[in-house]
Amino acid sequence: MNKEDTNSSKPNAFIRGIETYIEEIKDISNIDFLKNDTTKLENYYKMGMKYYAESQIPMIEMAYYSIKKTLENIDIKPEEIDILLYISESSIVKERINSTDAQSLLNYLGLNKAYAIGASLSDCANVLLGLQIAESMIVSGQAKNIILVSTNKAHPSPNSRKMSPEVAVSSDAAVSMLVSSVAGGYRLLGTTLTKNEPTPDDAPPLDLSIKKIKGLRIATKNLLSKLNLTTDEIDKVFNSNYSDLSQIFVESCGFEPEKGFYENLAKYSHCLAGDVLITLKDQNDFINLEEHILLISDGPFGSYATCLQKI
């Protein structure tokens, strides 16, 4: 089977209208665990971090402002949206959305015919989890148009932006998009999930990183095999914003480091809500038609790989 046969047999799921809500960009010297530790701050600067994003409003409002921009920039009317897929990391930030909140969000956005559903627990891979859910709903015919939004916000407590291992700091952000059966933007060619090997709570950070590297490598290999694509046919690889780990992840999946994009680490540090989609939006004008884009991201339980093609 050739690539054309493989791609033509794929269900028609597309994403476009990627928008973000990023409220205030600050120098990392403002972060509590760095502001009084000059040595550590300098180390973070040397690792490539410079700024982070901070929001003063609840995550659901962040989601609203992002979705509003998405709706303004797509050719689908609000009444044509079937599903609002809300992805958040409430297990970390202690902001929990309930059905009343979700209904209010639908009302404010004018999504009067949409049904709200939610998911979480995948941390950095949340937005790719959302794409997998949305694609399956499009493919199965349960929906034609889905608004997907992913949000995250650090809790206002000491050291809440500190990550382990210390390869980035946590930023507040929301990213949203349309996932649709109507062609446009990027064709969603496929998504794979690989379960990560269990890691004890007291395991050193290196053990966790090694297991995530293995998970990302397997997820990428399985996806490219399913799509009958080689690593040479992938034009760009977007990963979560980490310091050296981002390039290590890209190379470990079989790609030349030049195919990765690492500049957003300095710009935002780590937006757990959806680094890879924020980078895709930022780089859209530099992506040519027909190019294949690989999105990879790791979570606590699994690693995801998603392949898109600009049309």
DASUL-V984582 format. One record per helix or strand. SS is the DSSP state (alpha for helix, beta for strand). FROM is the first residue (numbers start at 1). TO is the last residue. If there is no record, write none. Layout:
SS/FROM/TO ; SS/FROM/TO
//
This chain:
alpha/3/8 ; beta/14/21 ; beta/24/27 ; alpha/28/30 ; alpha/32/35 ; alpha/38/46 ; beta/51/54 ; alpha/59/72 ; alpha/78/80 ; beta/83/88 ; alpha/90/93 ; alpha/99/109 ; beta/115/119 ; alpha/123/139 ; beta/145/152 ; beta/162/162 ; beta/169/171 ; beta/173/180 ; beta/186/195 ; alpha/205/227 ; alpha/231/233 ; beta/236/238 ; alpha/244/252 ; alpha/257/259 ; beta/260/260 ; alpha/264/268 ; beta/270/271 ; alpha/275/286 ; beta/292/298 ; beta/302/310
//
